[in-house]
């Protein structure tokens, strides 16, 4: 049995923004063959299981309807691997700024 989202749960929905037939000719063929989808996180406005249509309210108060794809979705973004030169540059800049402010 699939987990069921309850009213007020933090969820993620998916909705079609643009069908494939309406995609721009400037988009590569393999991309144009698919619909443009959006995924949005918010609070469930009704009970639903994964795959069912439901309405959510986003943190800024927008009401959006789409297909439920996740309950308690994780944040999966990242900024990639650190660049050692930039870490050192940041430390050097901090040292320099501390020296400049001590002179003022």
N, C-alpha and C positions, 0 to 999 in steps of 0.2 A: 504494500500500500504506500502511496506517495505521501510525503509530508504535506500538510495543509497549512497555508498561510492564514493567520487570524487577522481580524480587523486591528489595525495599528501596528502590525509587524513591519519591519524594514525589509523591503523587497526590491527586486529589479524586474522591469517589464521590457518587452521588445515590441516595437511598432514599425510598420512600413511607412516610410516617408514618401518614397517615390517608387512606383512599379518599374520593372526593368524596361518596359516599352517606352517609358517617358524619360529614360536616362539620356544625357547629352551624347551627341556623336563624338565629342572631344574625349570622352572617357574610353579607355582601352576596351576592346571587345569582350575580354573575359570578365571585366568589371561590369560592363554595360549589360551583360546577360543576367545579372543578379539585381534584385530590388535593393534600394538604399534603405537600410534599417537604422533605427536609433535604439539605444538602450538607456533607460532612465531609472534611477533609484528613487524610492519614496516610501510613504506609509500606505499600507493596504487599506482600501476603503470597504472591502468585503472579503469574505472567506473564499479561497480558491486553491486549487492544486496546480502544480507545474503544468504548463500548456494551456490553461484556461485563460479566457479574457478577464481582465479586472481593471478597476480604476485605482489610481494612486494619487496621493497629494505629495508634491515635492517639498523640500525644506523651505522653498520660497513661496509656497502656497499654490503652485500651478496644479491643476487637475488634468491628468493624462490617462488615457486608456490604452492598453496593450495586452500582449500575451505574457503571462507570468513565466519568467525564466529562472529566477533564483529567490530563495528565502534566506535572509541574513547574508547577502552577498559580500564577499571580501573585497578590500581595495587591492588591486593587483598591479597598480602602476609603479614605475620606478624611474630612476634617472640614469640608469646604466652604471657601468663601472667607474670608480673614481679615477681622475687623471692626476697622477702624482705631481706633475709640474704645477698644476693649478692649486693643489693643496699647499705646496711650498710658497707659491706666489702669494696666496692669501695670508700665510704666516708672516712673510716678509712685509707685506703691506700693513699688517697690523703693527708690527714692530716699528715701521717707519712712522705710522700715524701716531703711535704713542710717543715717539721722540719729538715729533712736530708739536703735539699738544703740550708737552712739558716745556718747550721753548717759549710758548705764548704767555 
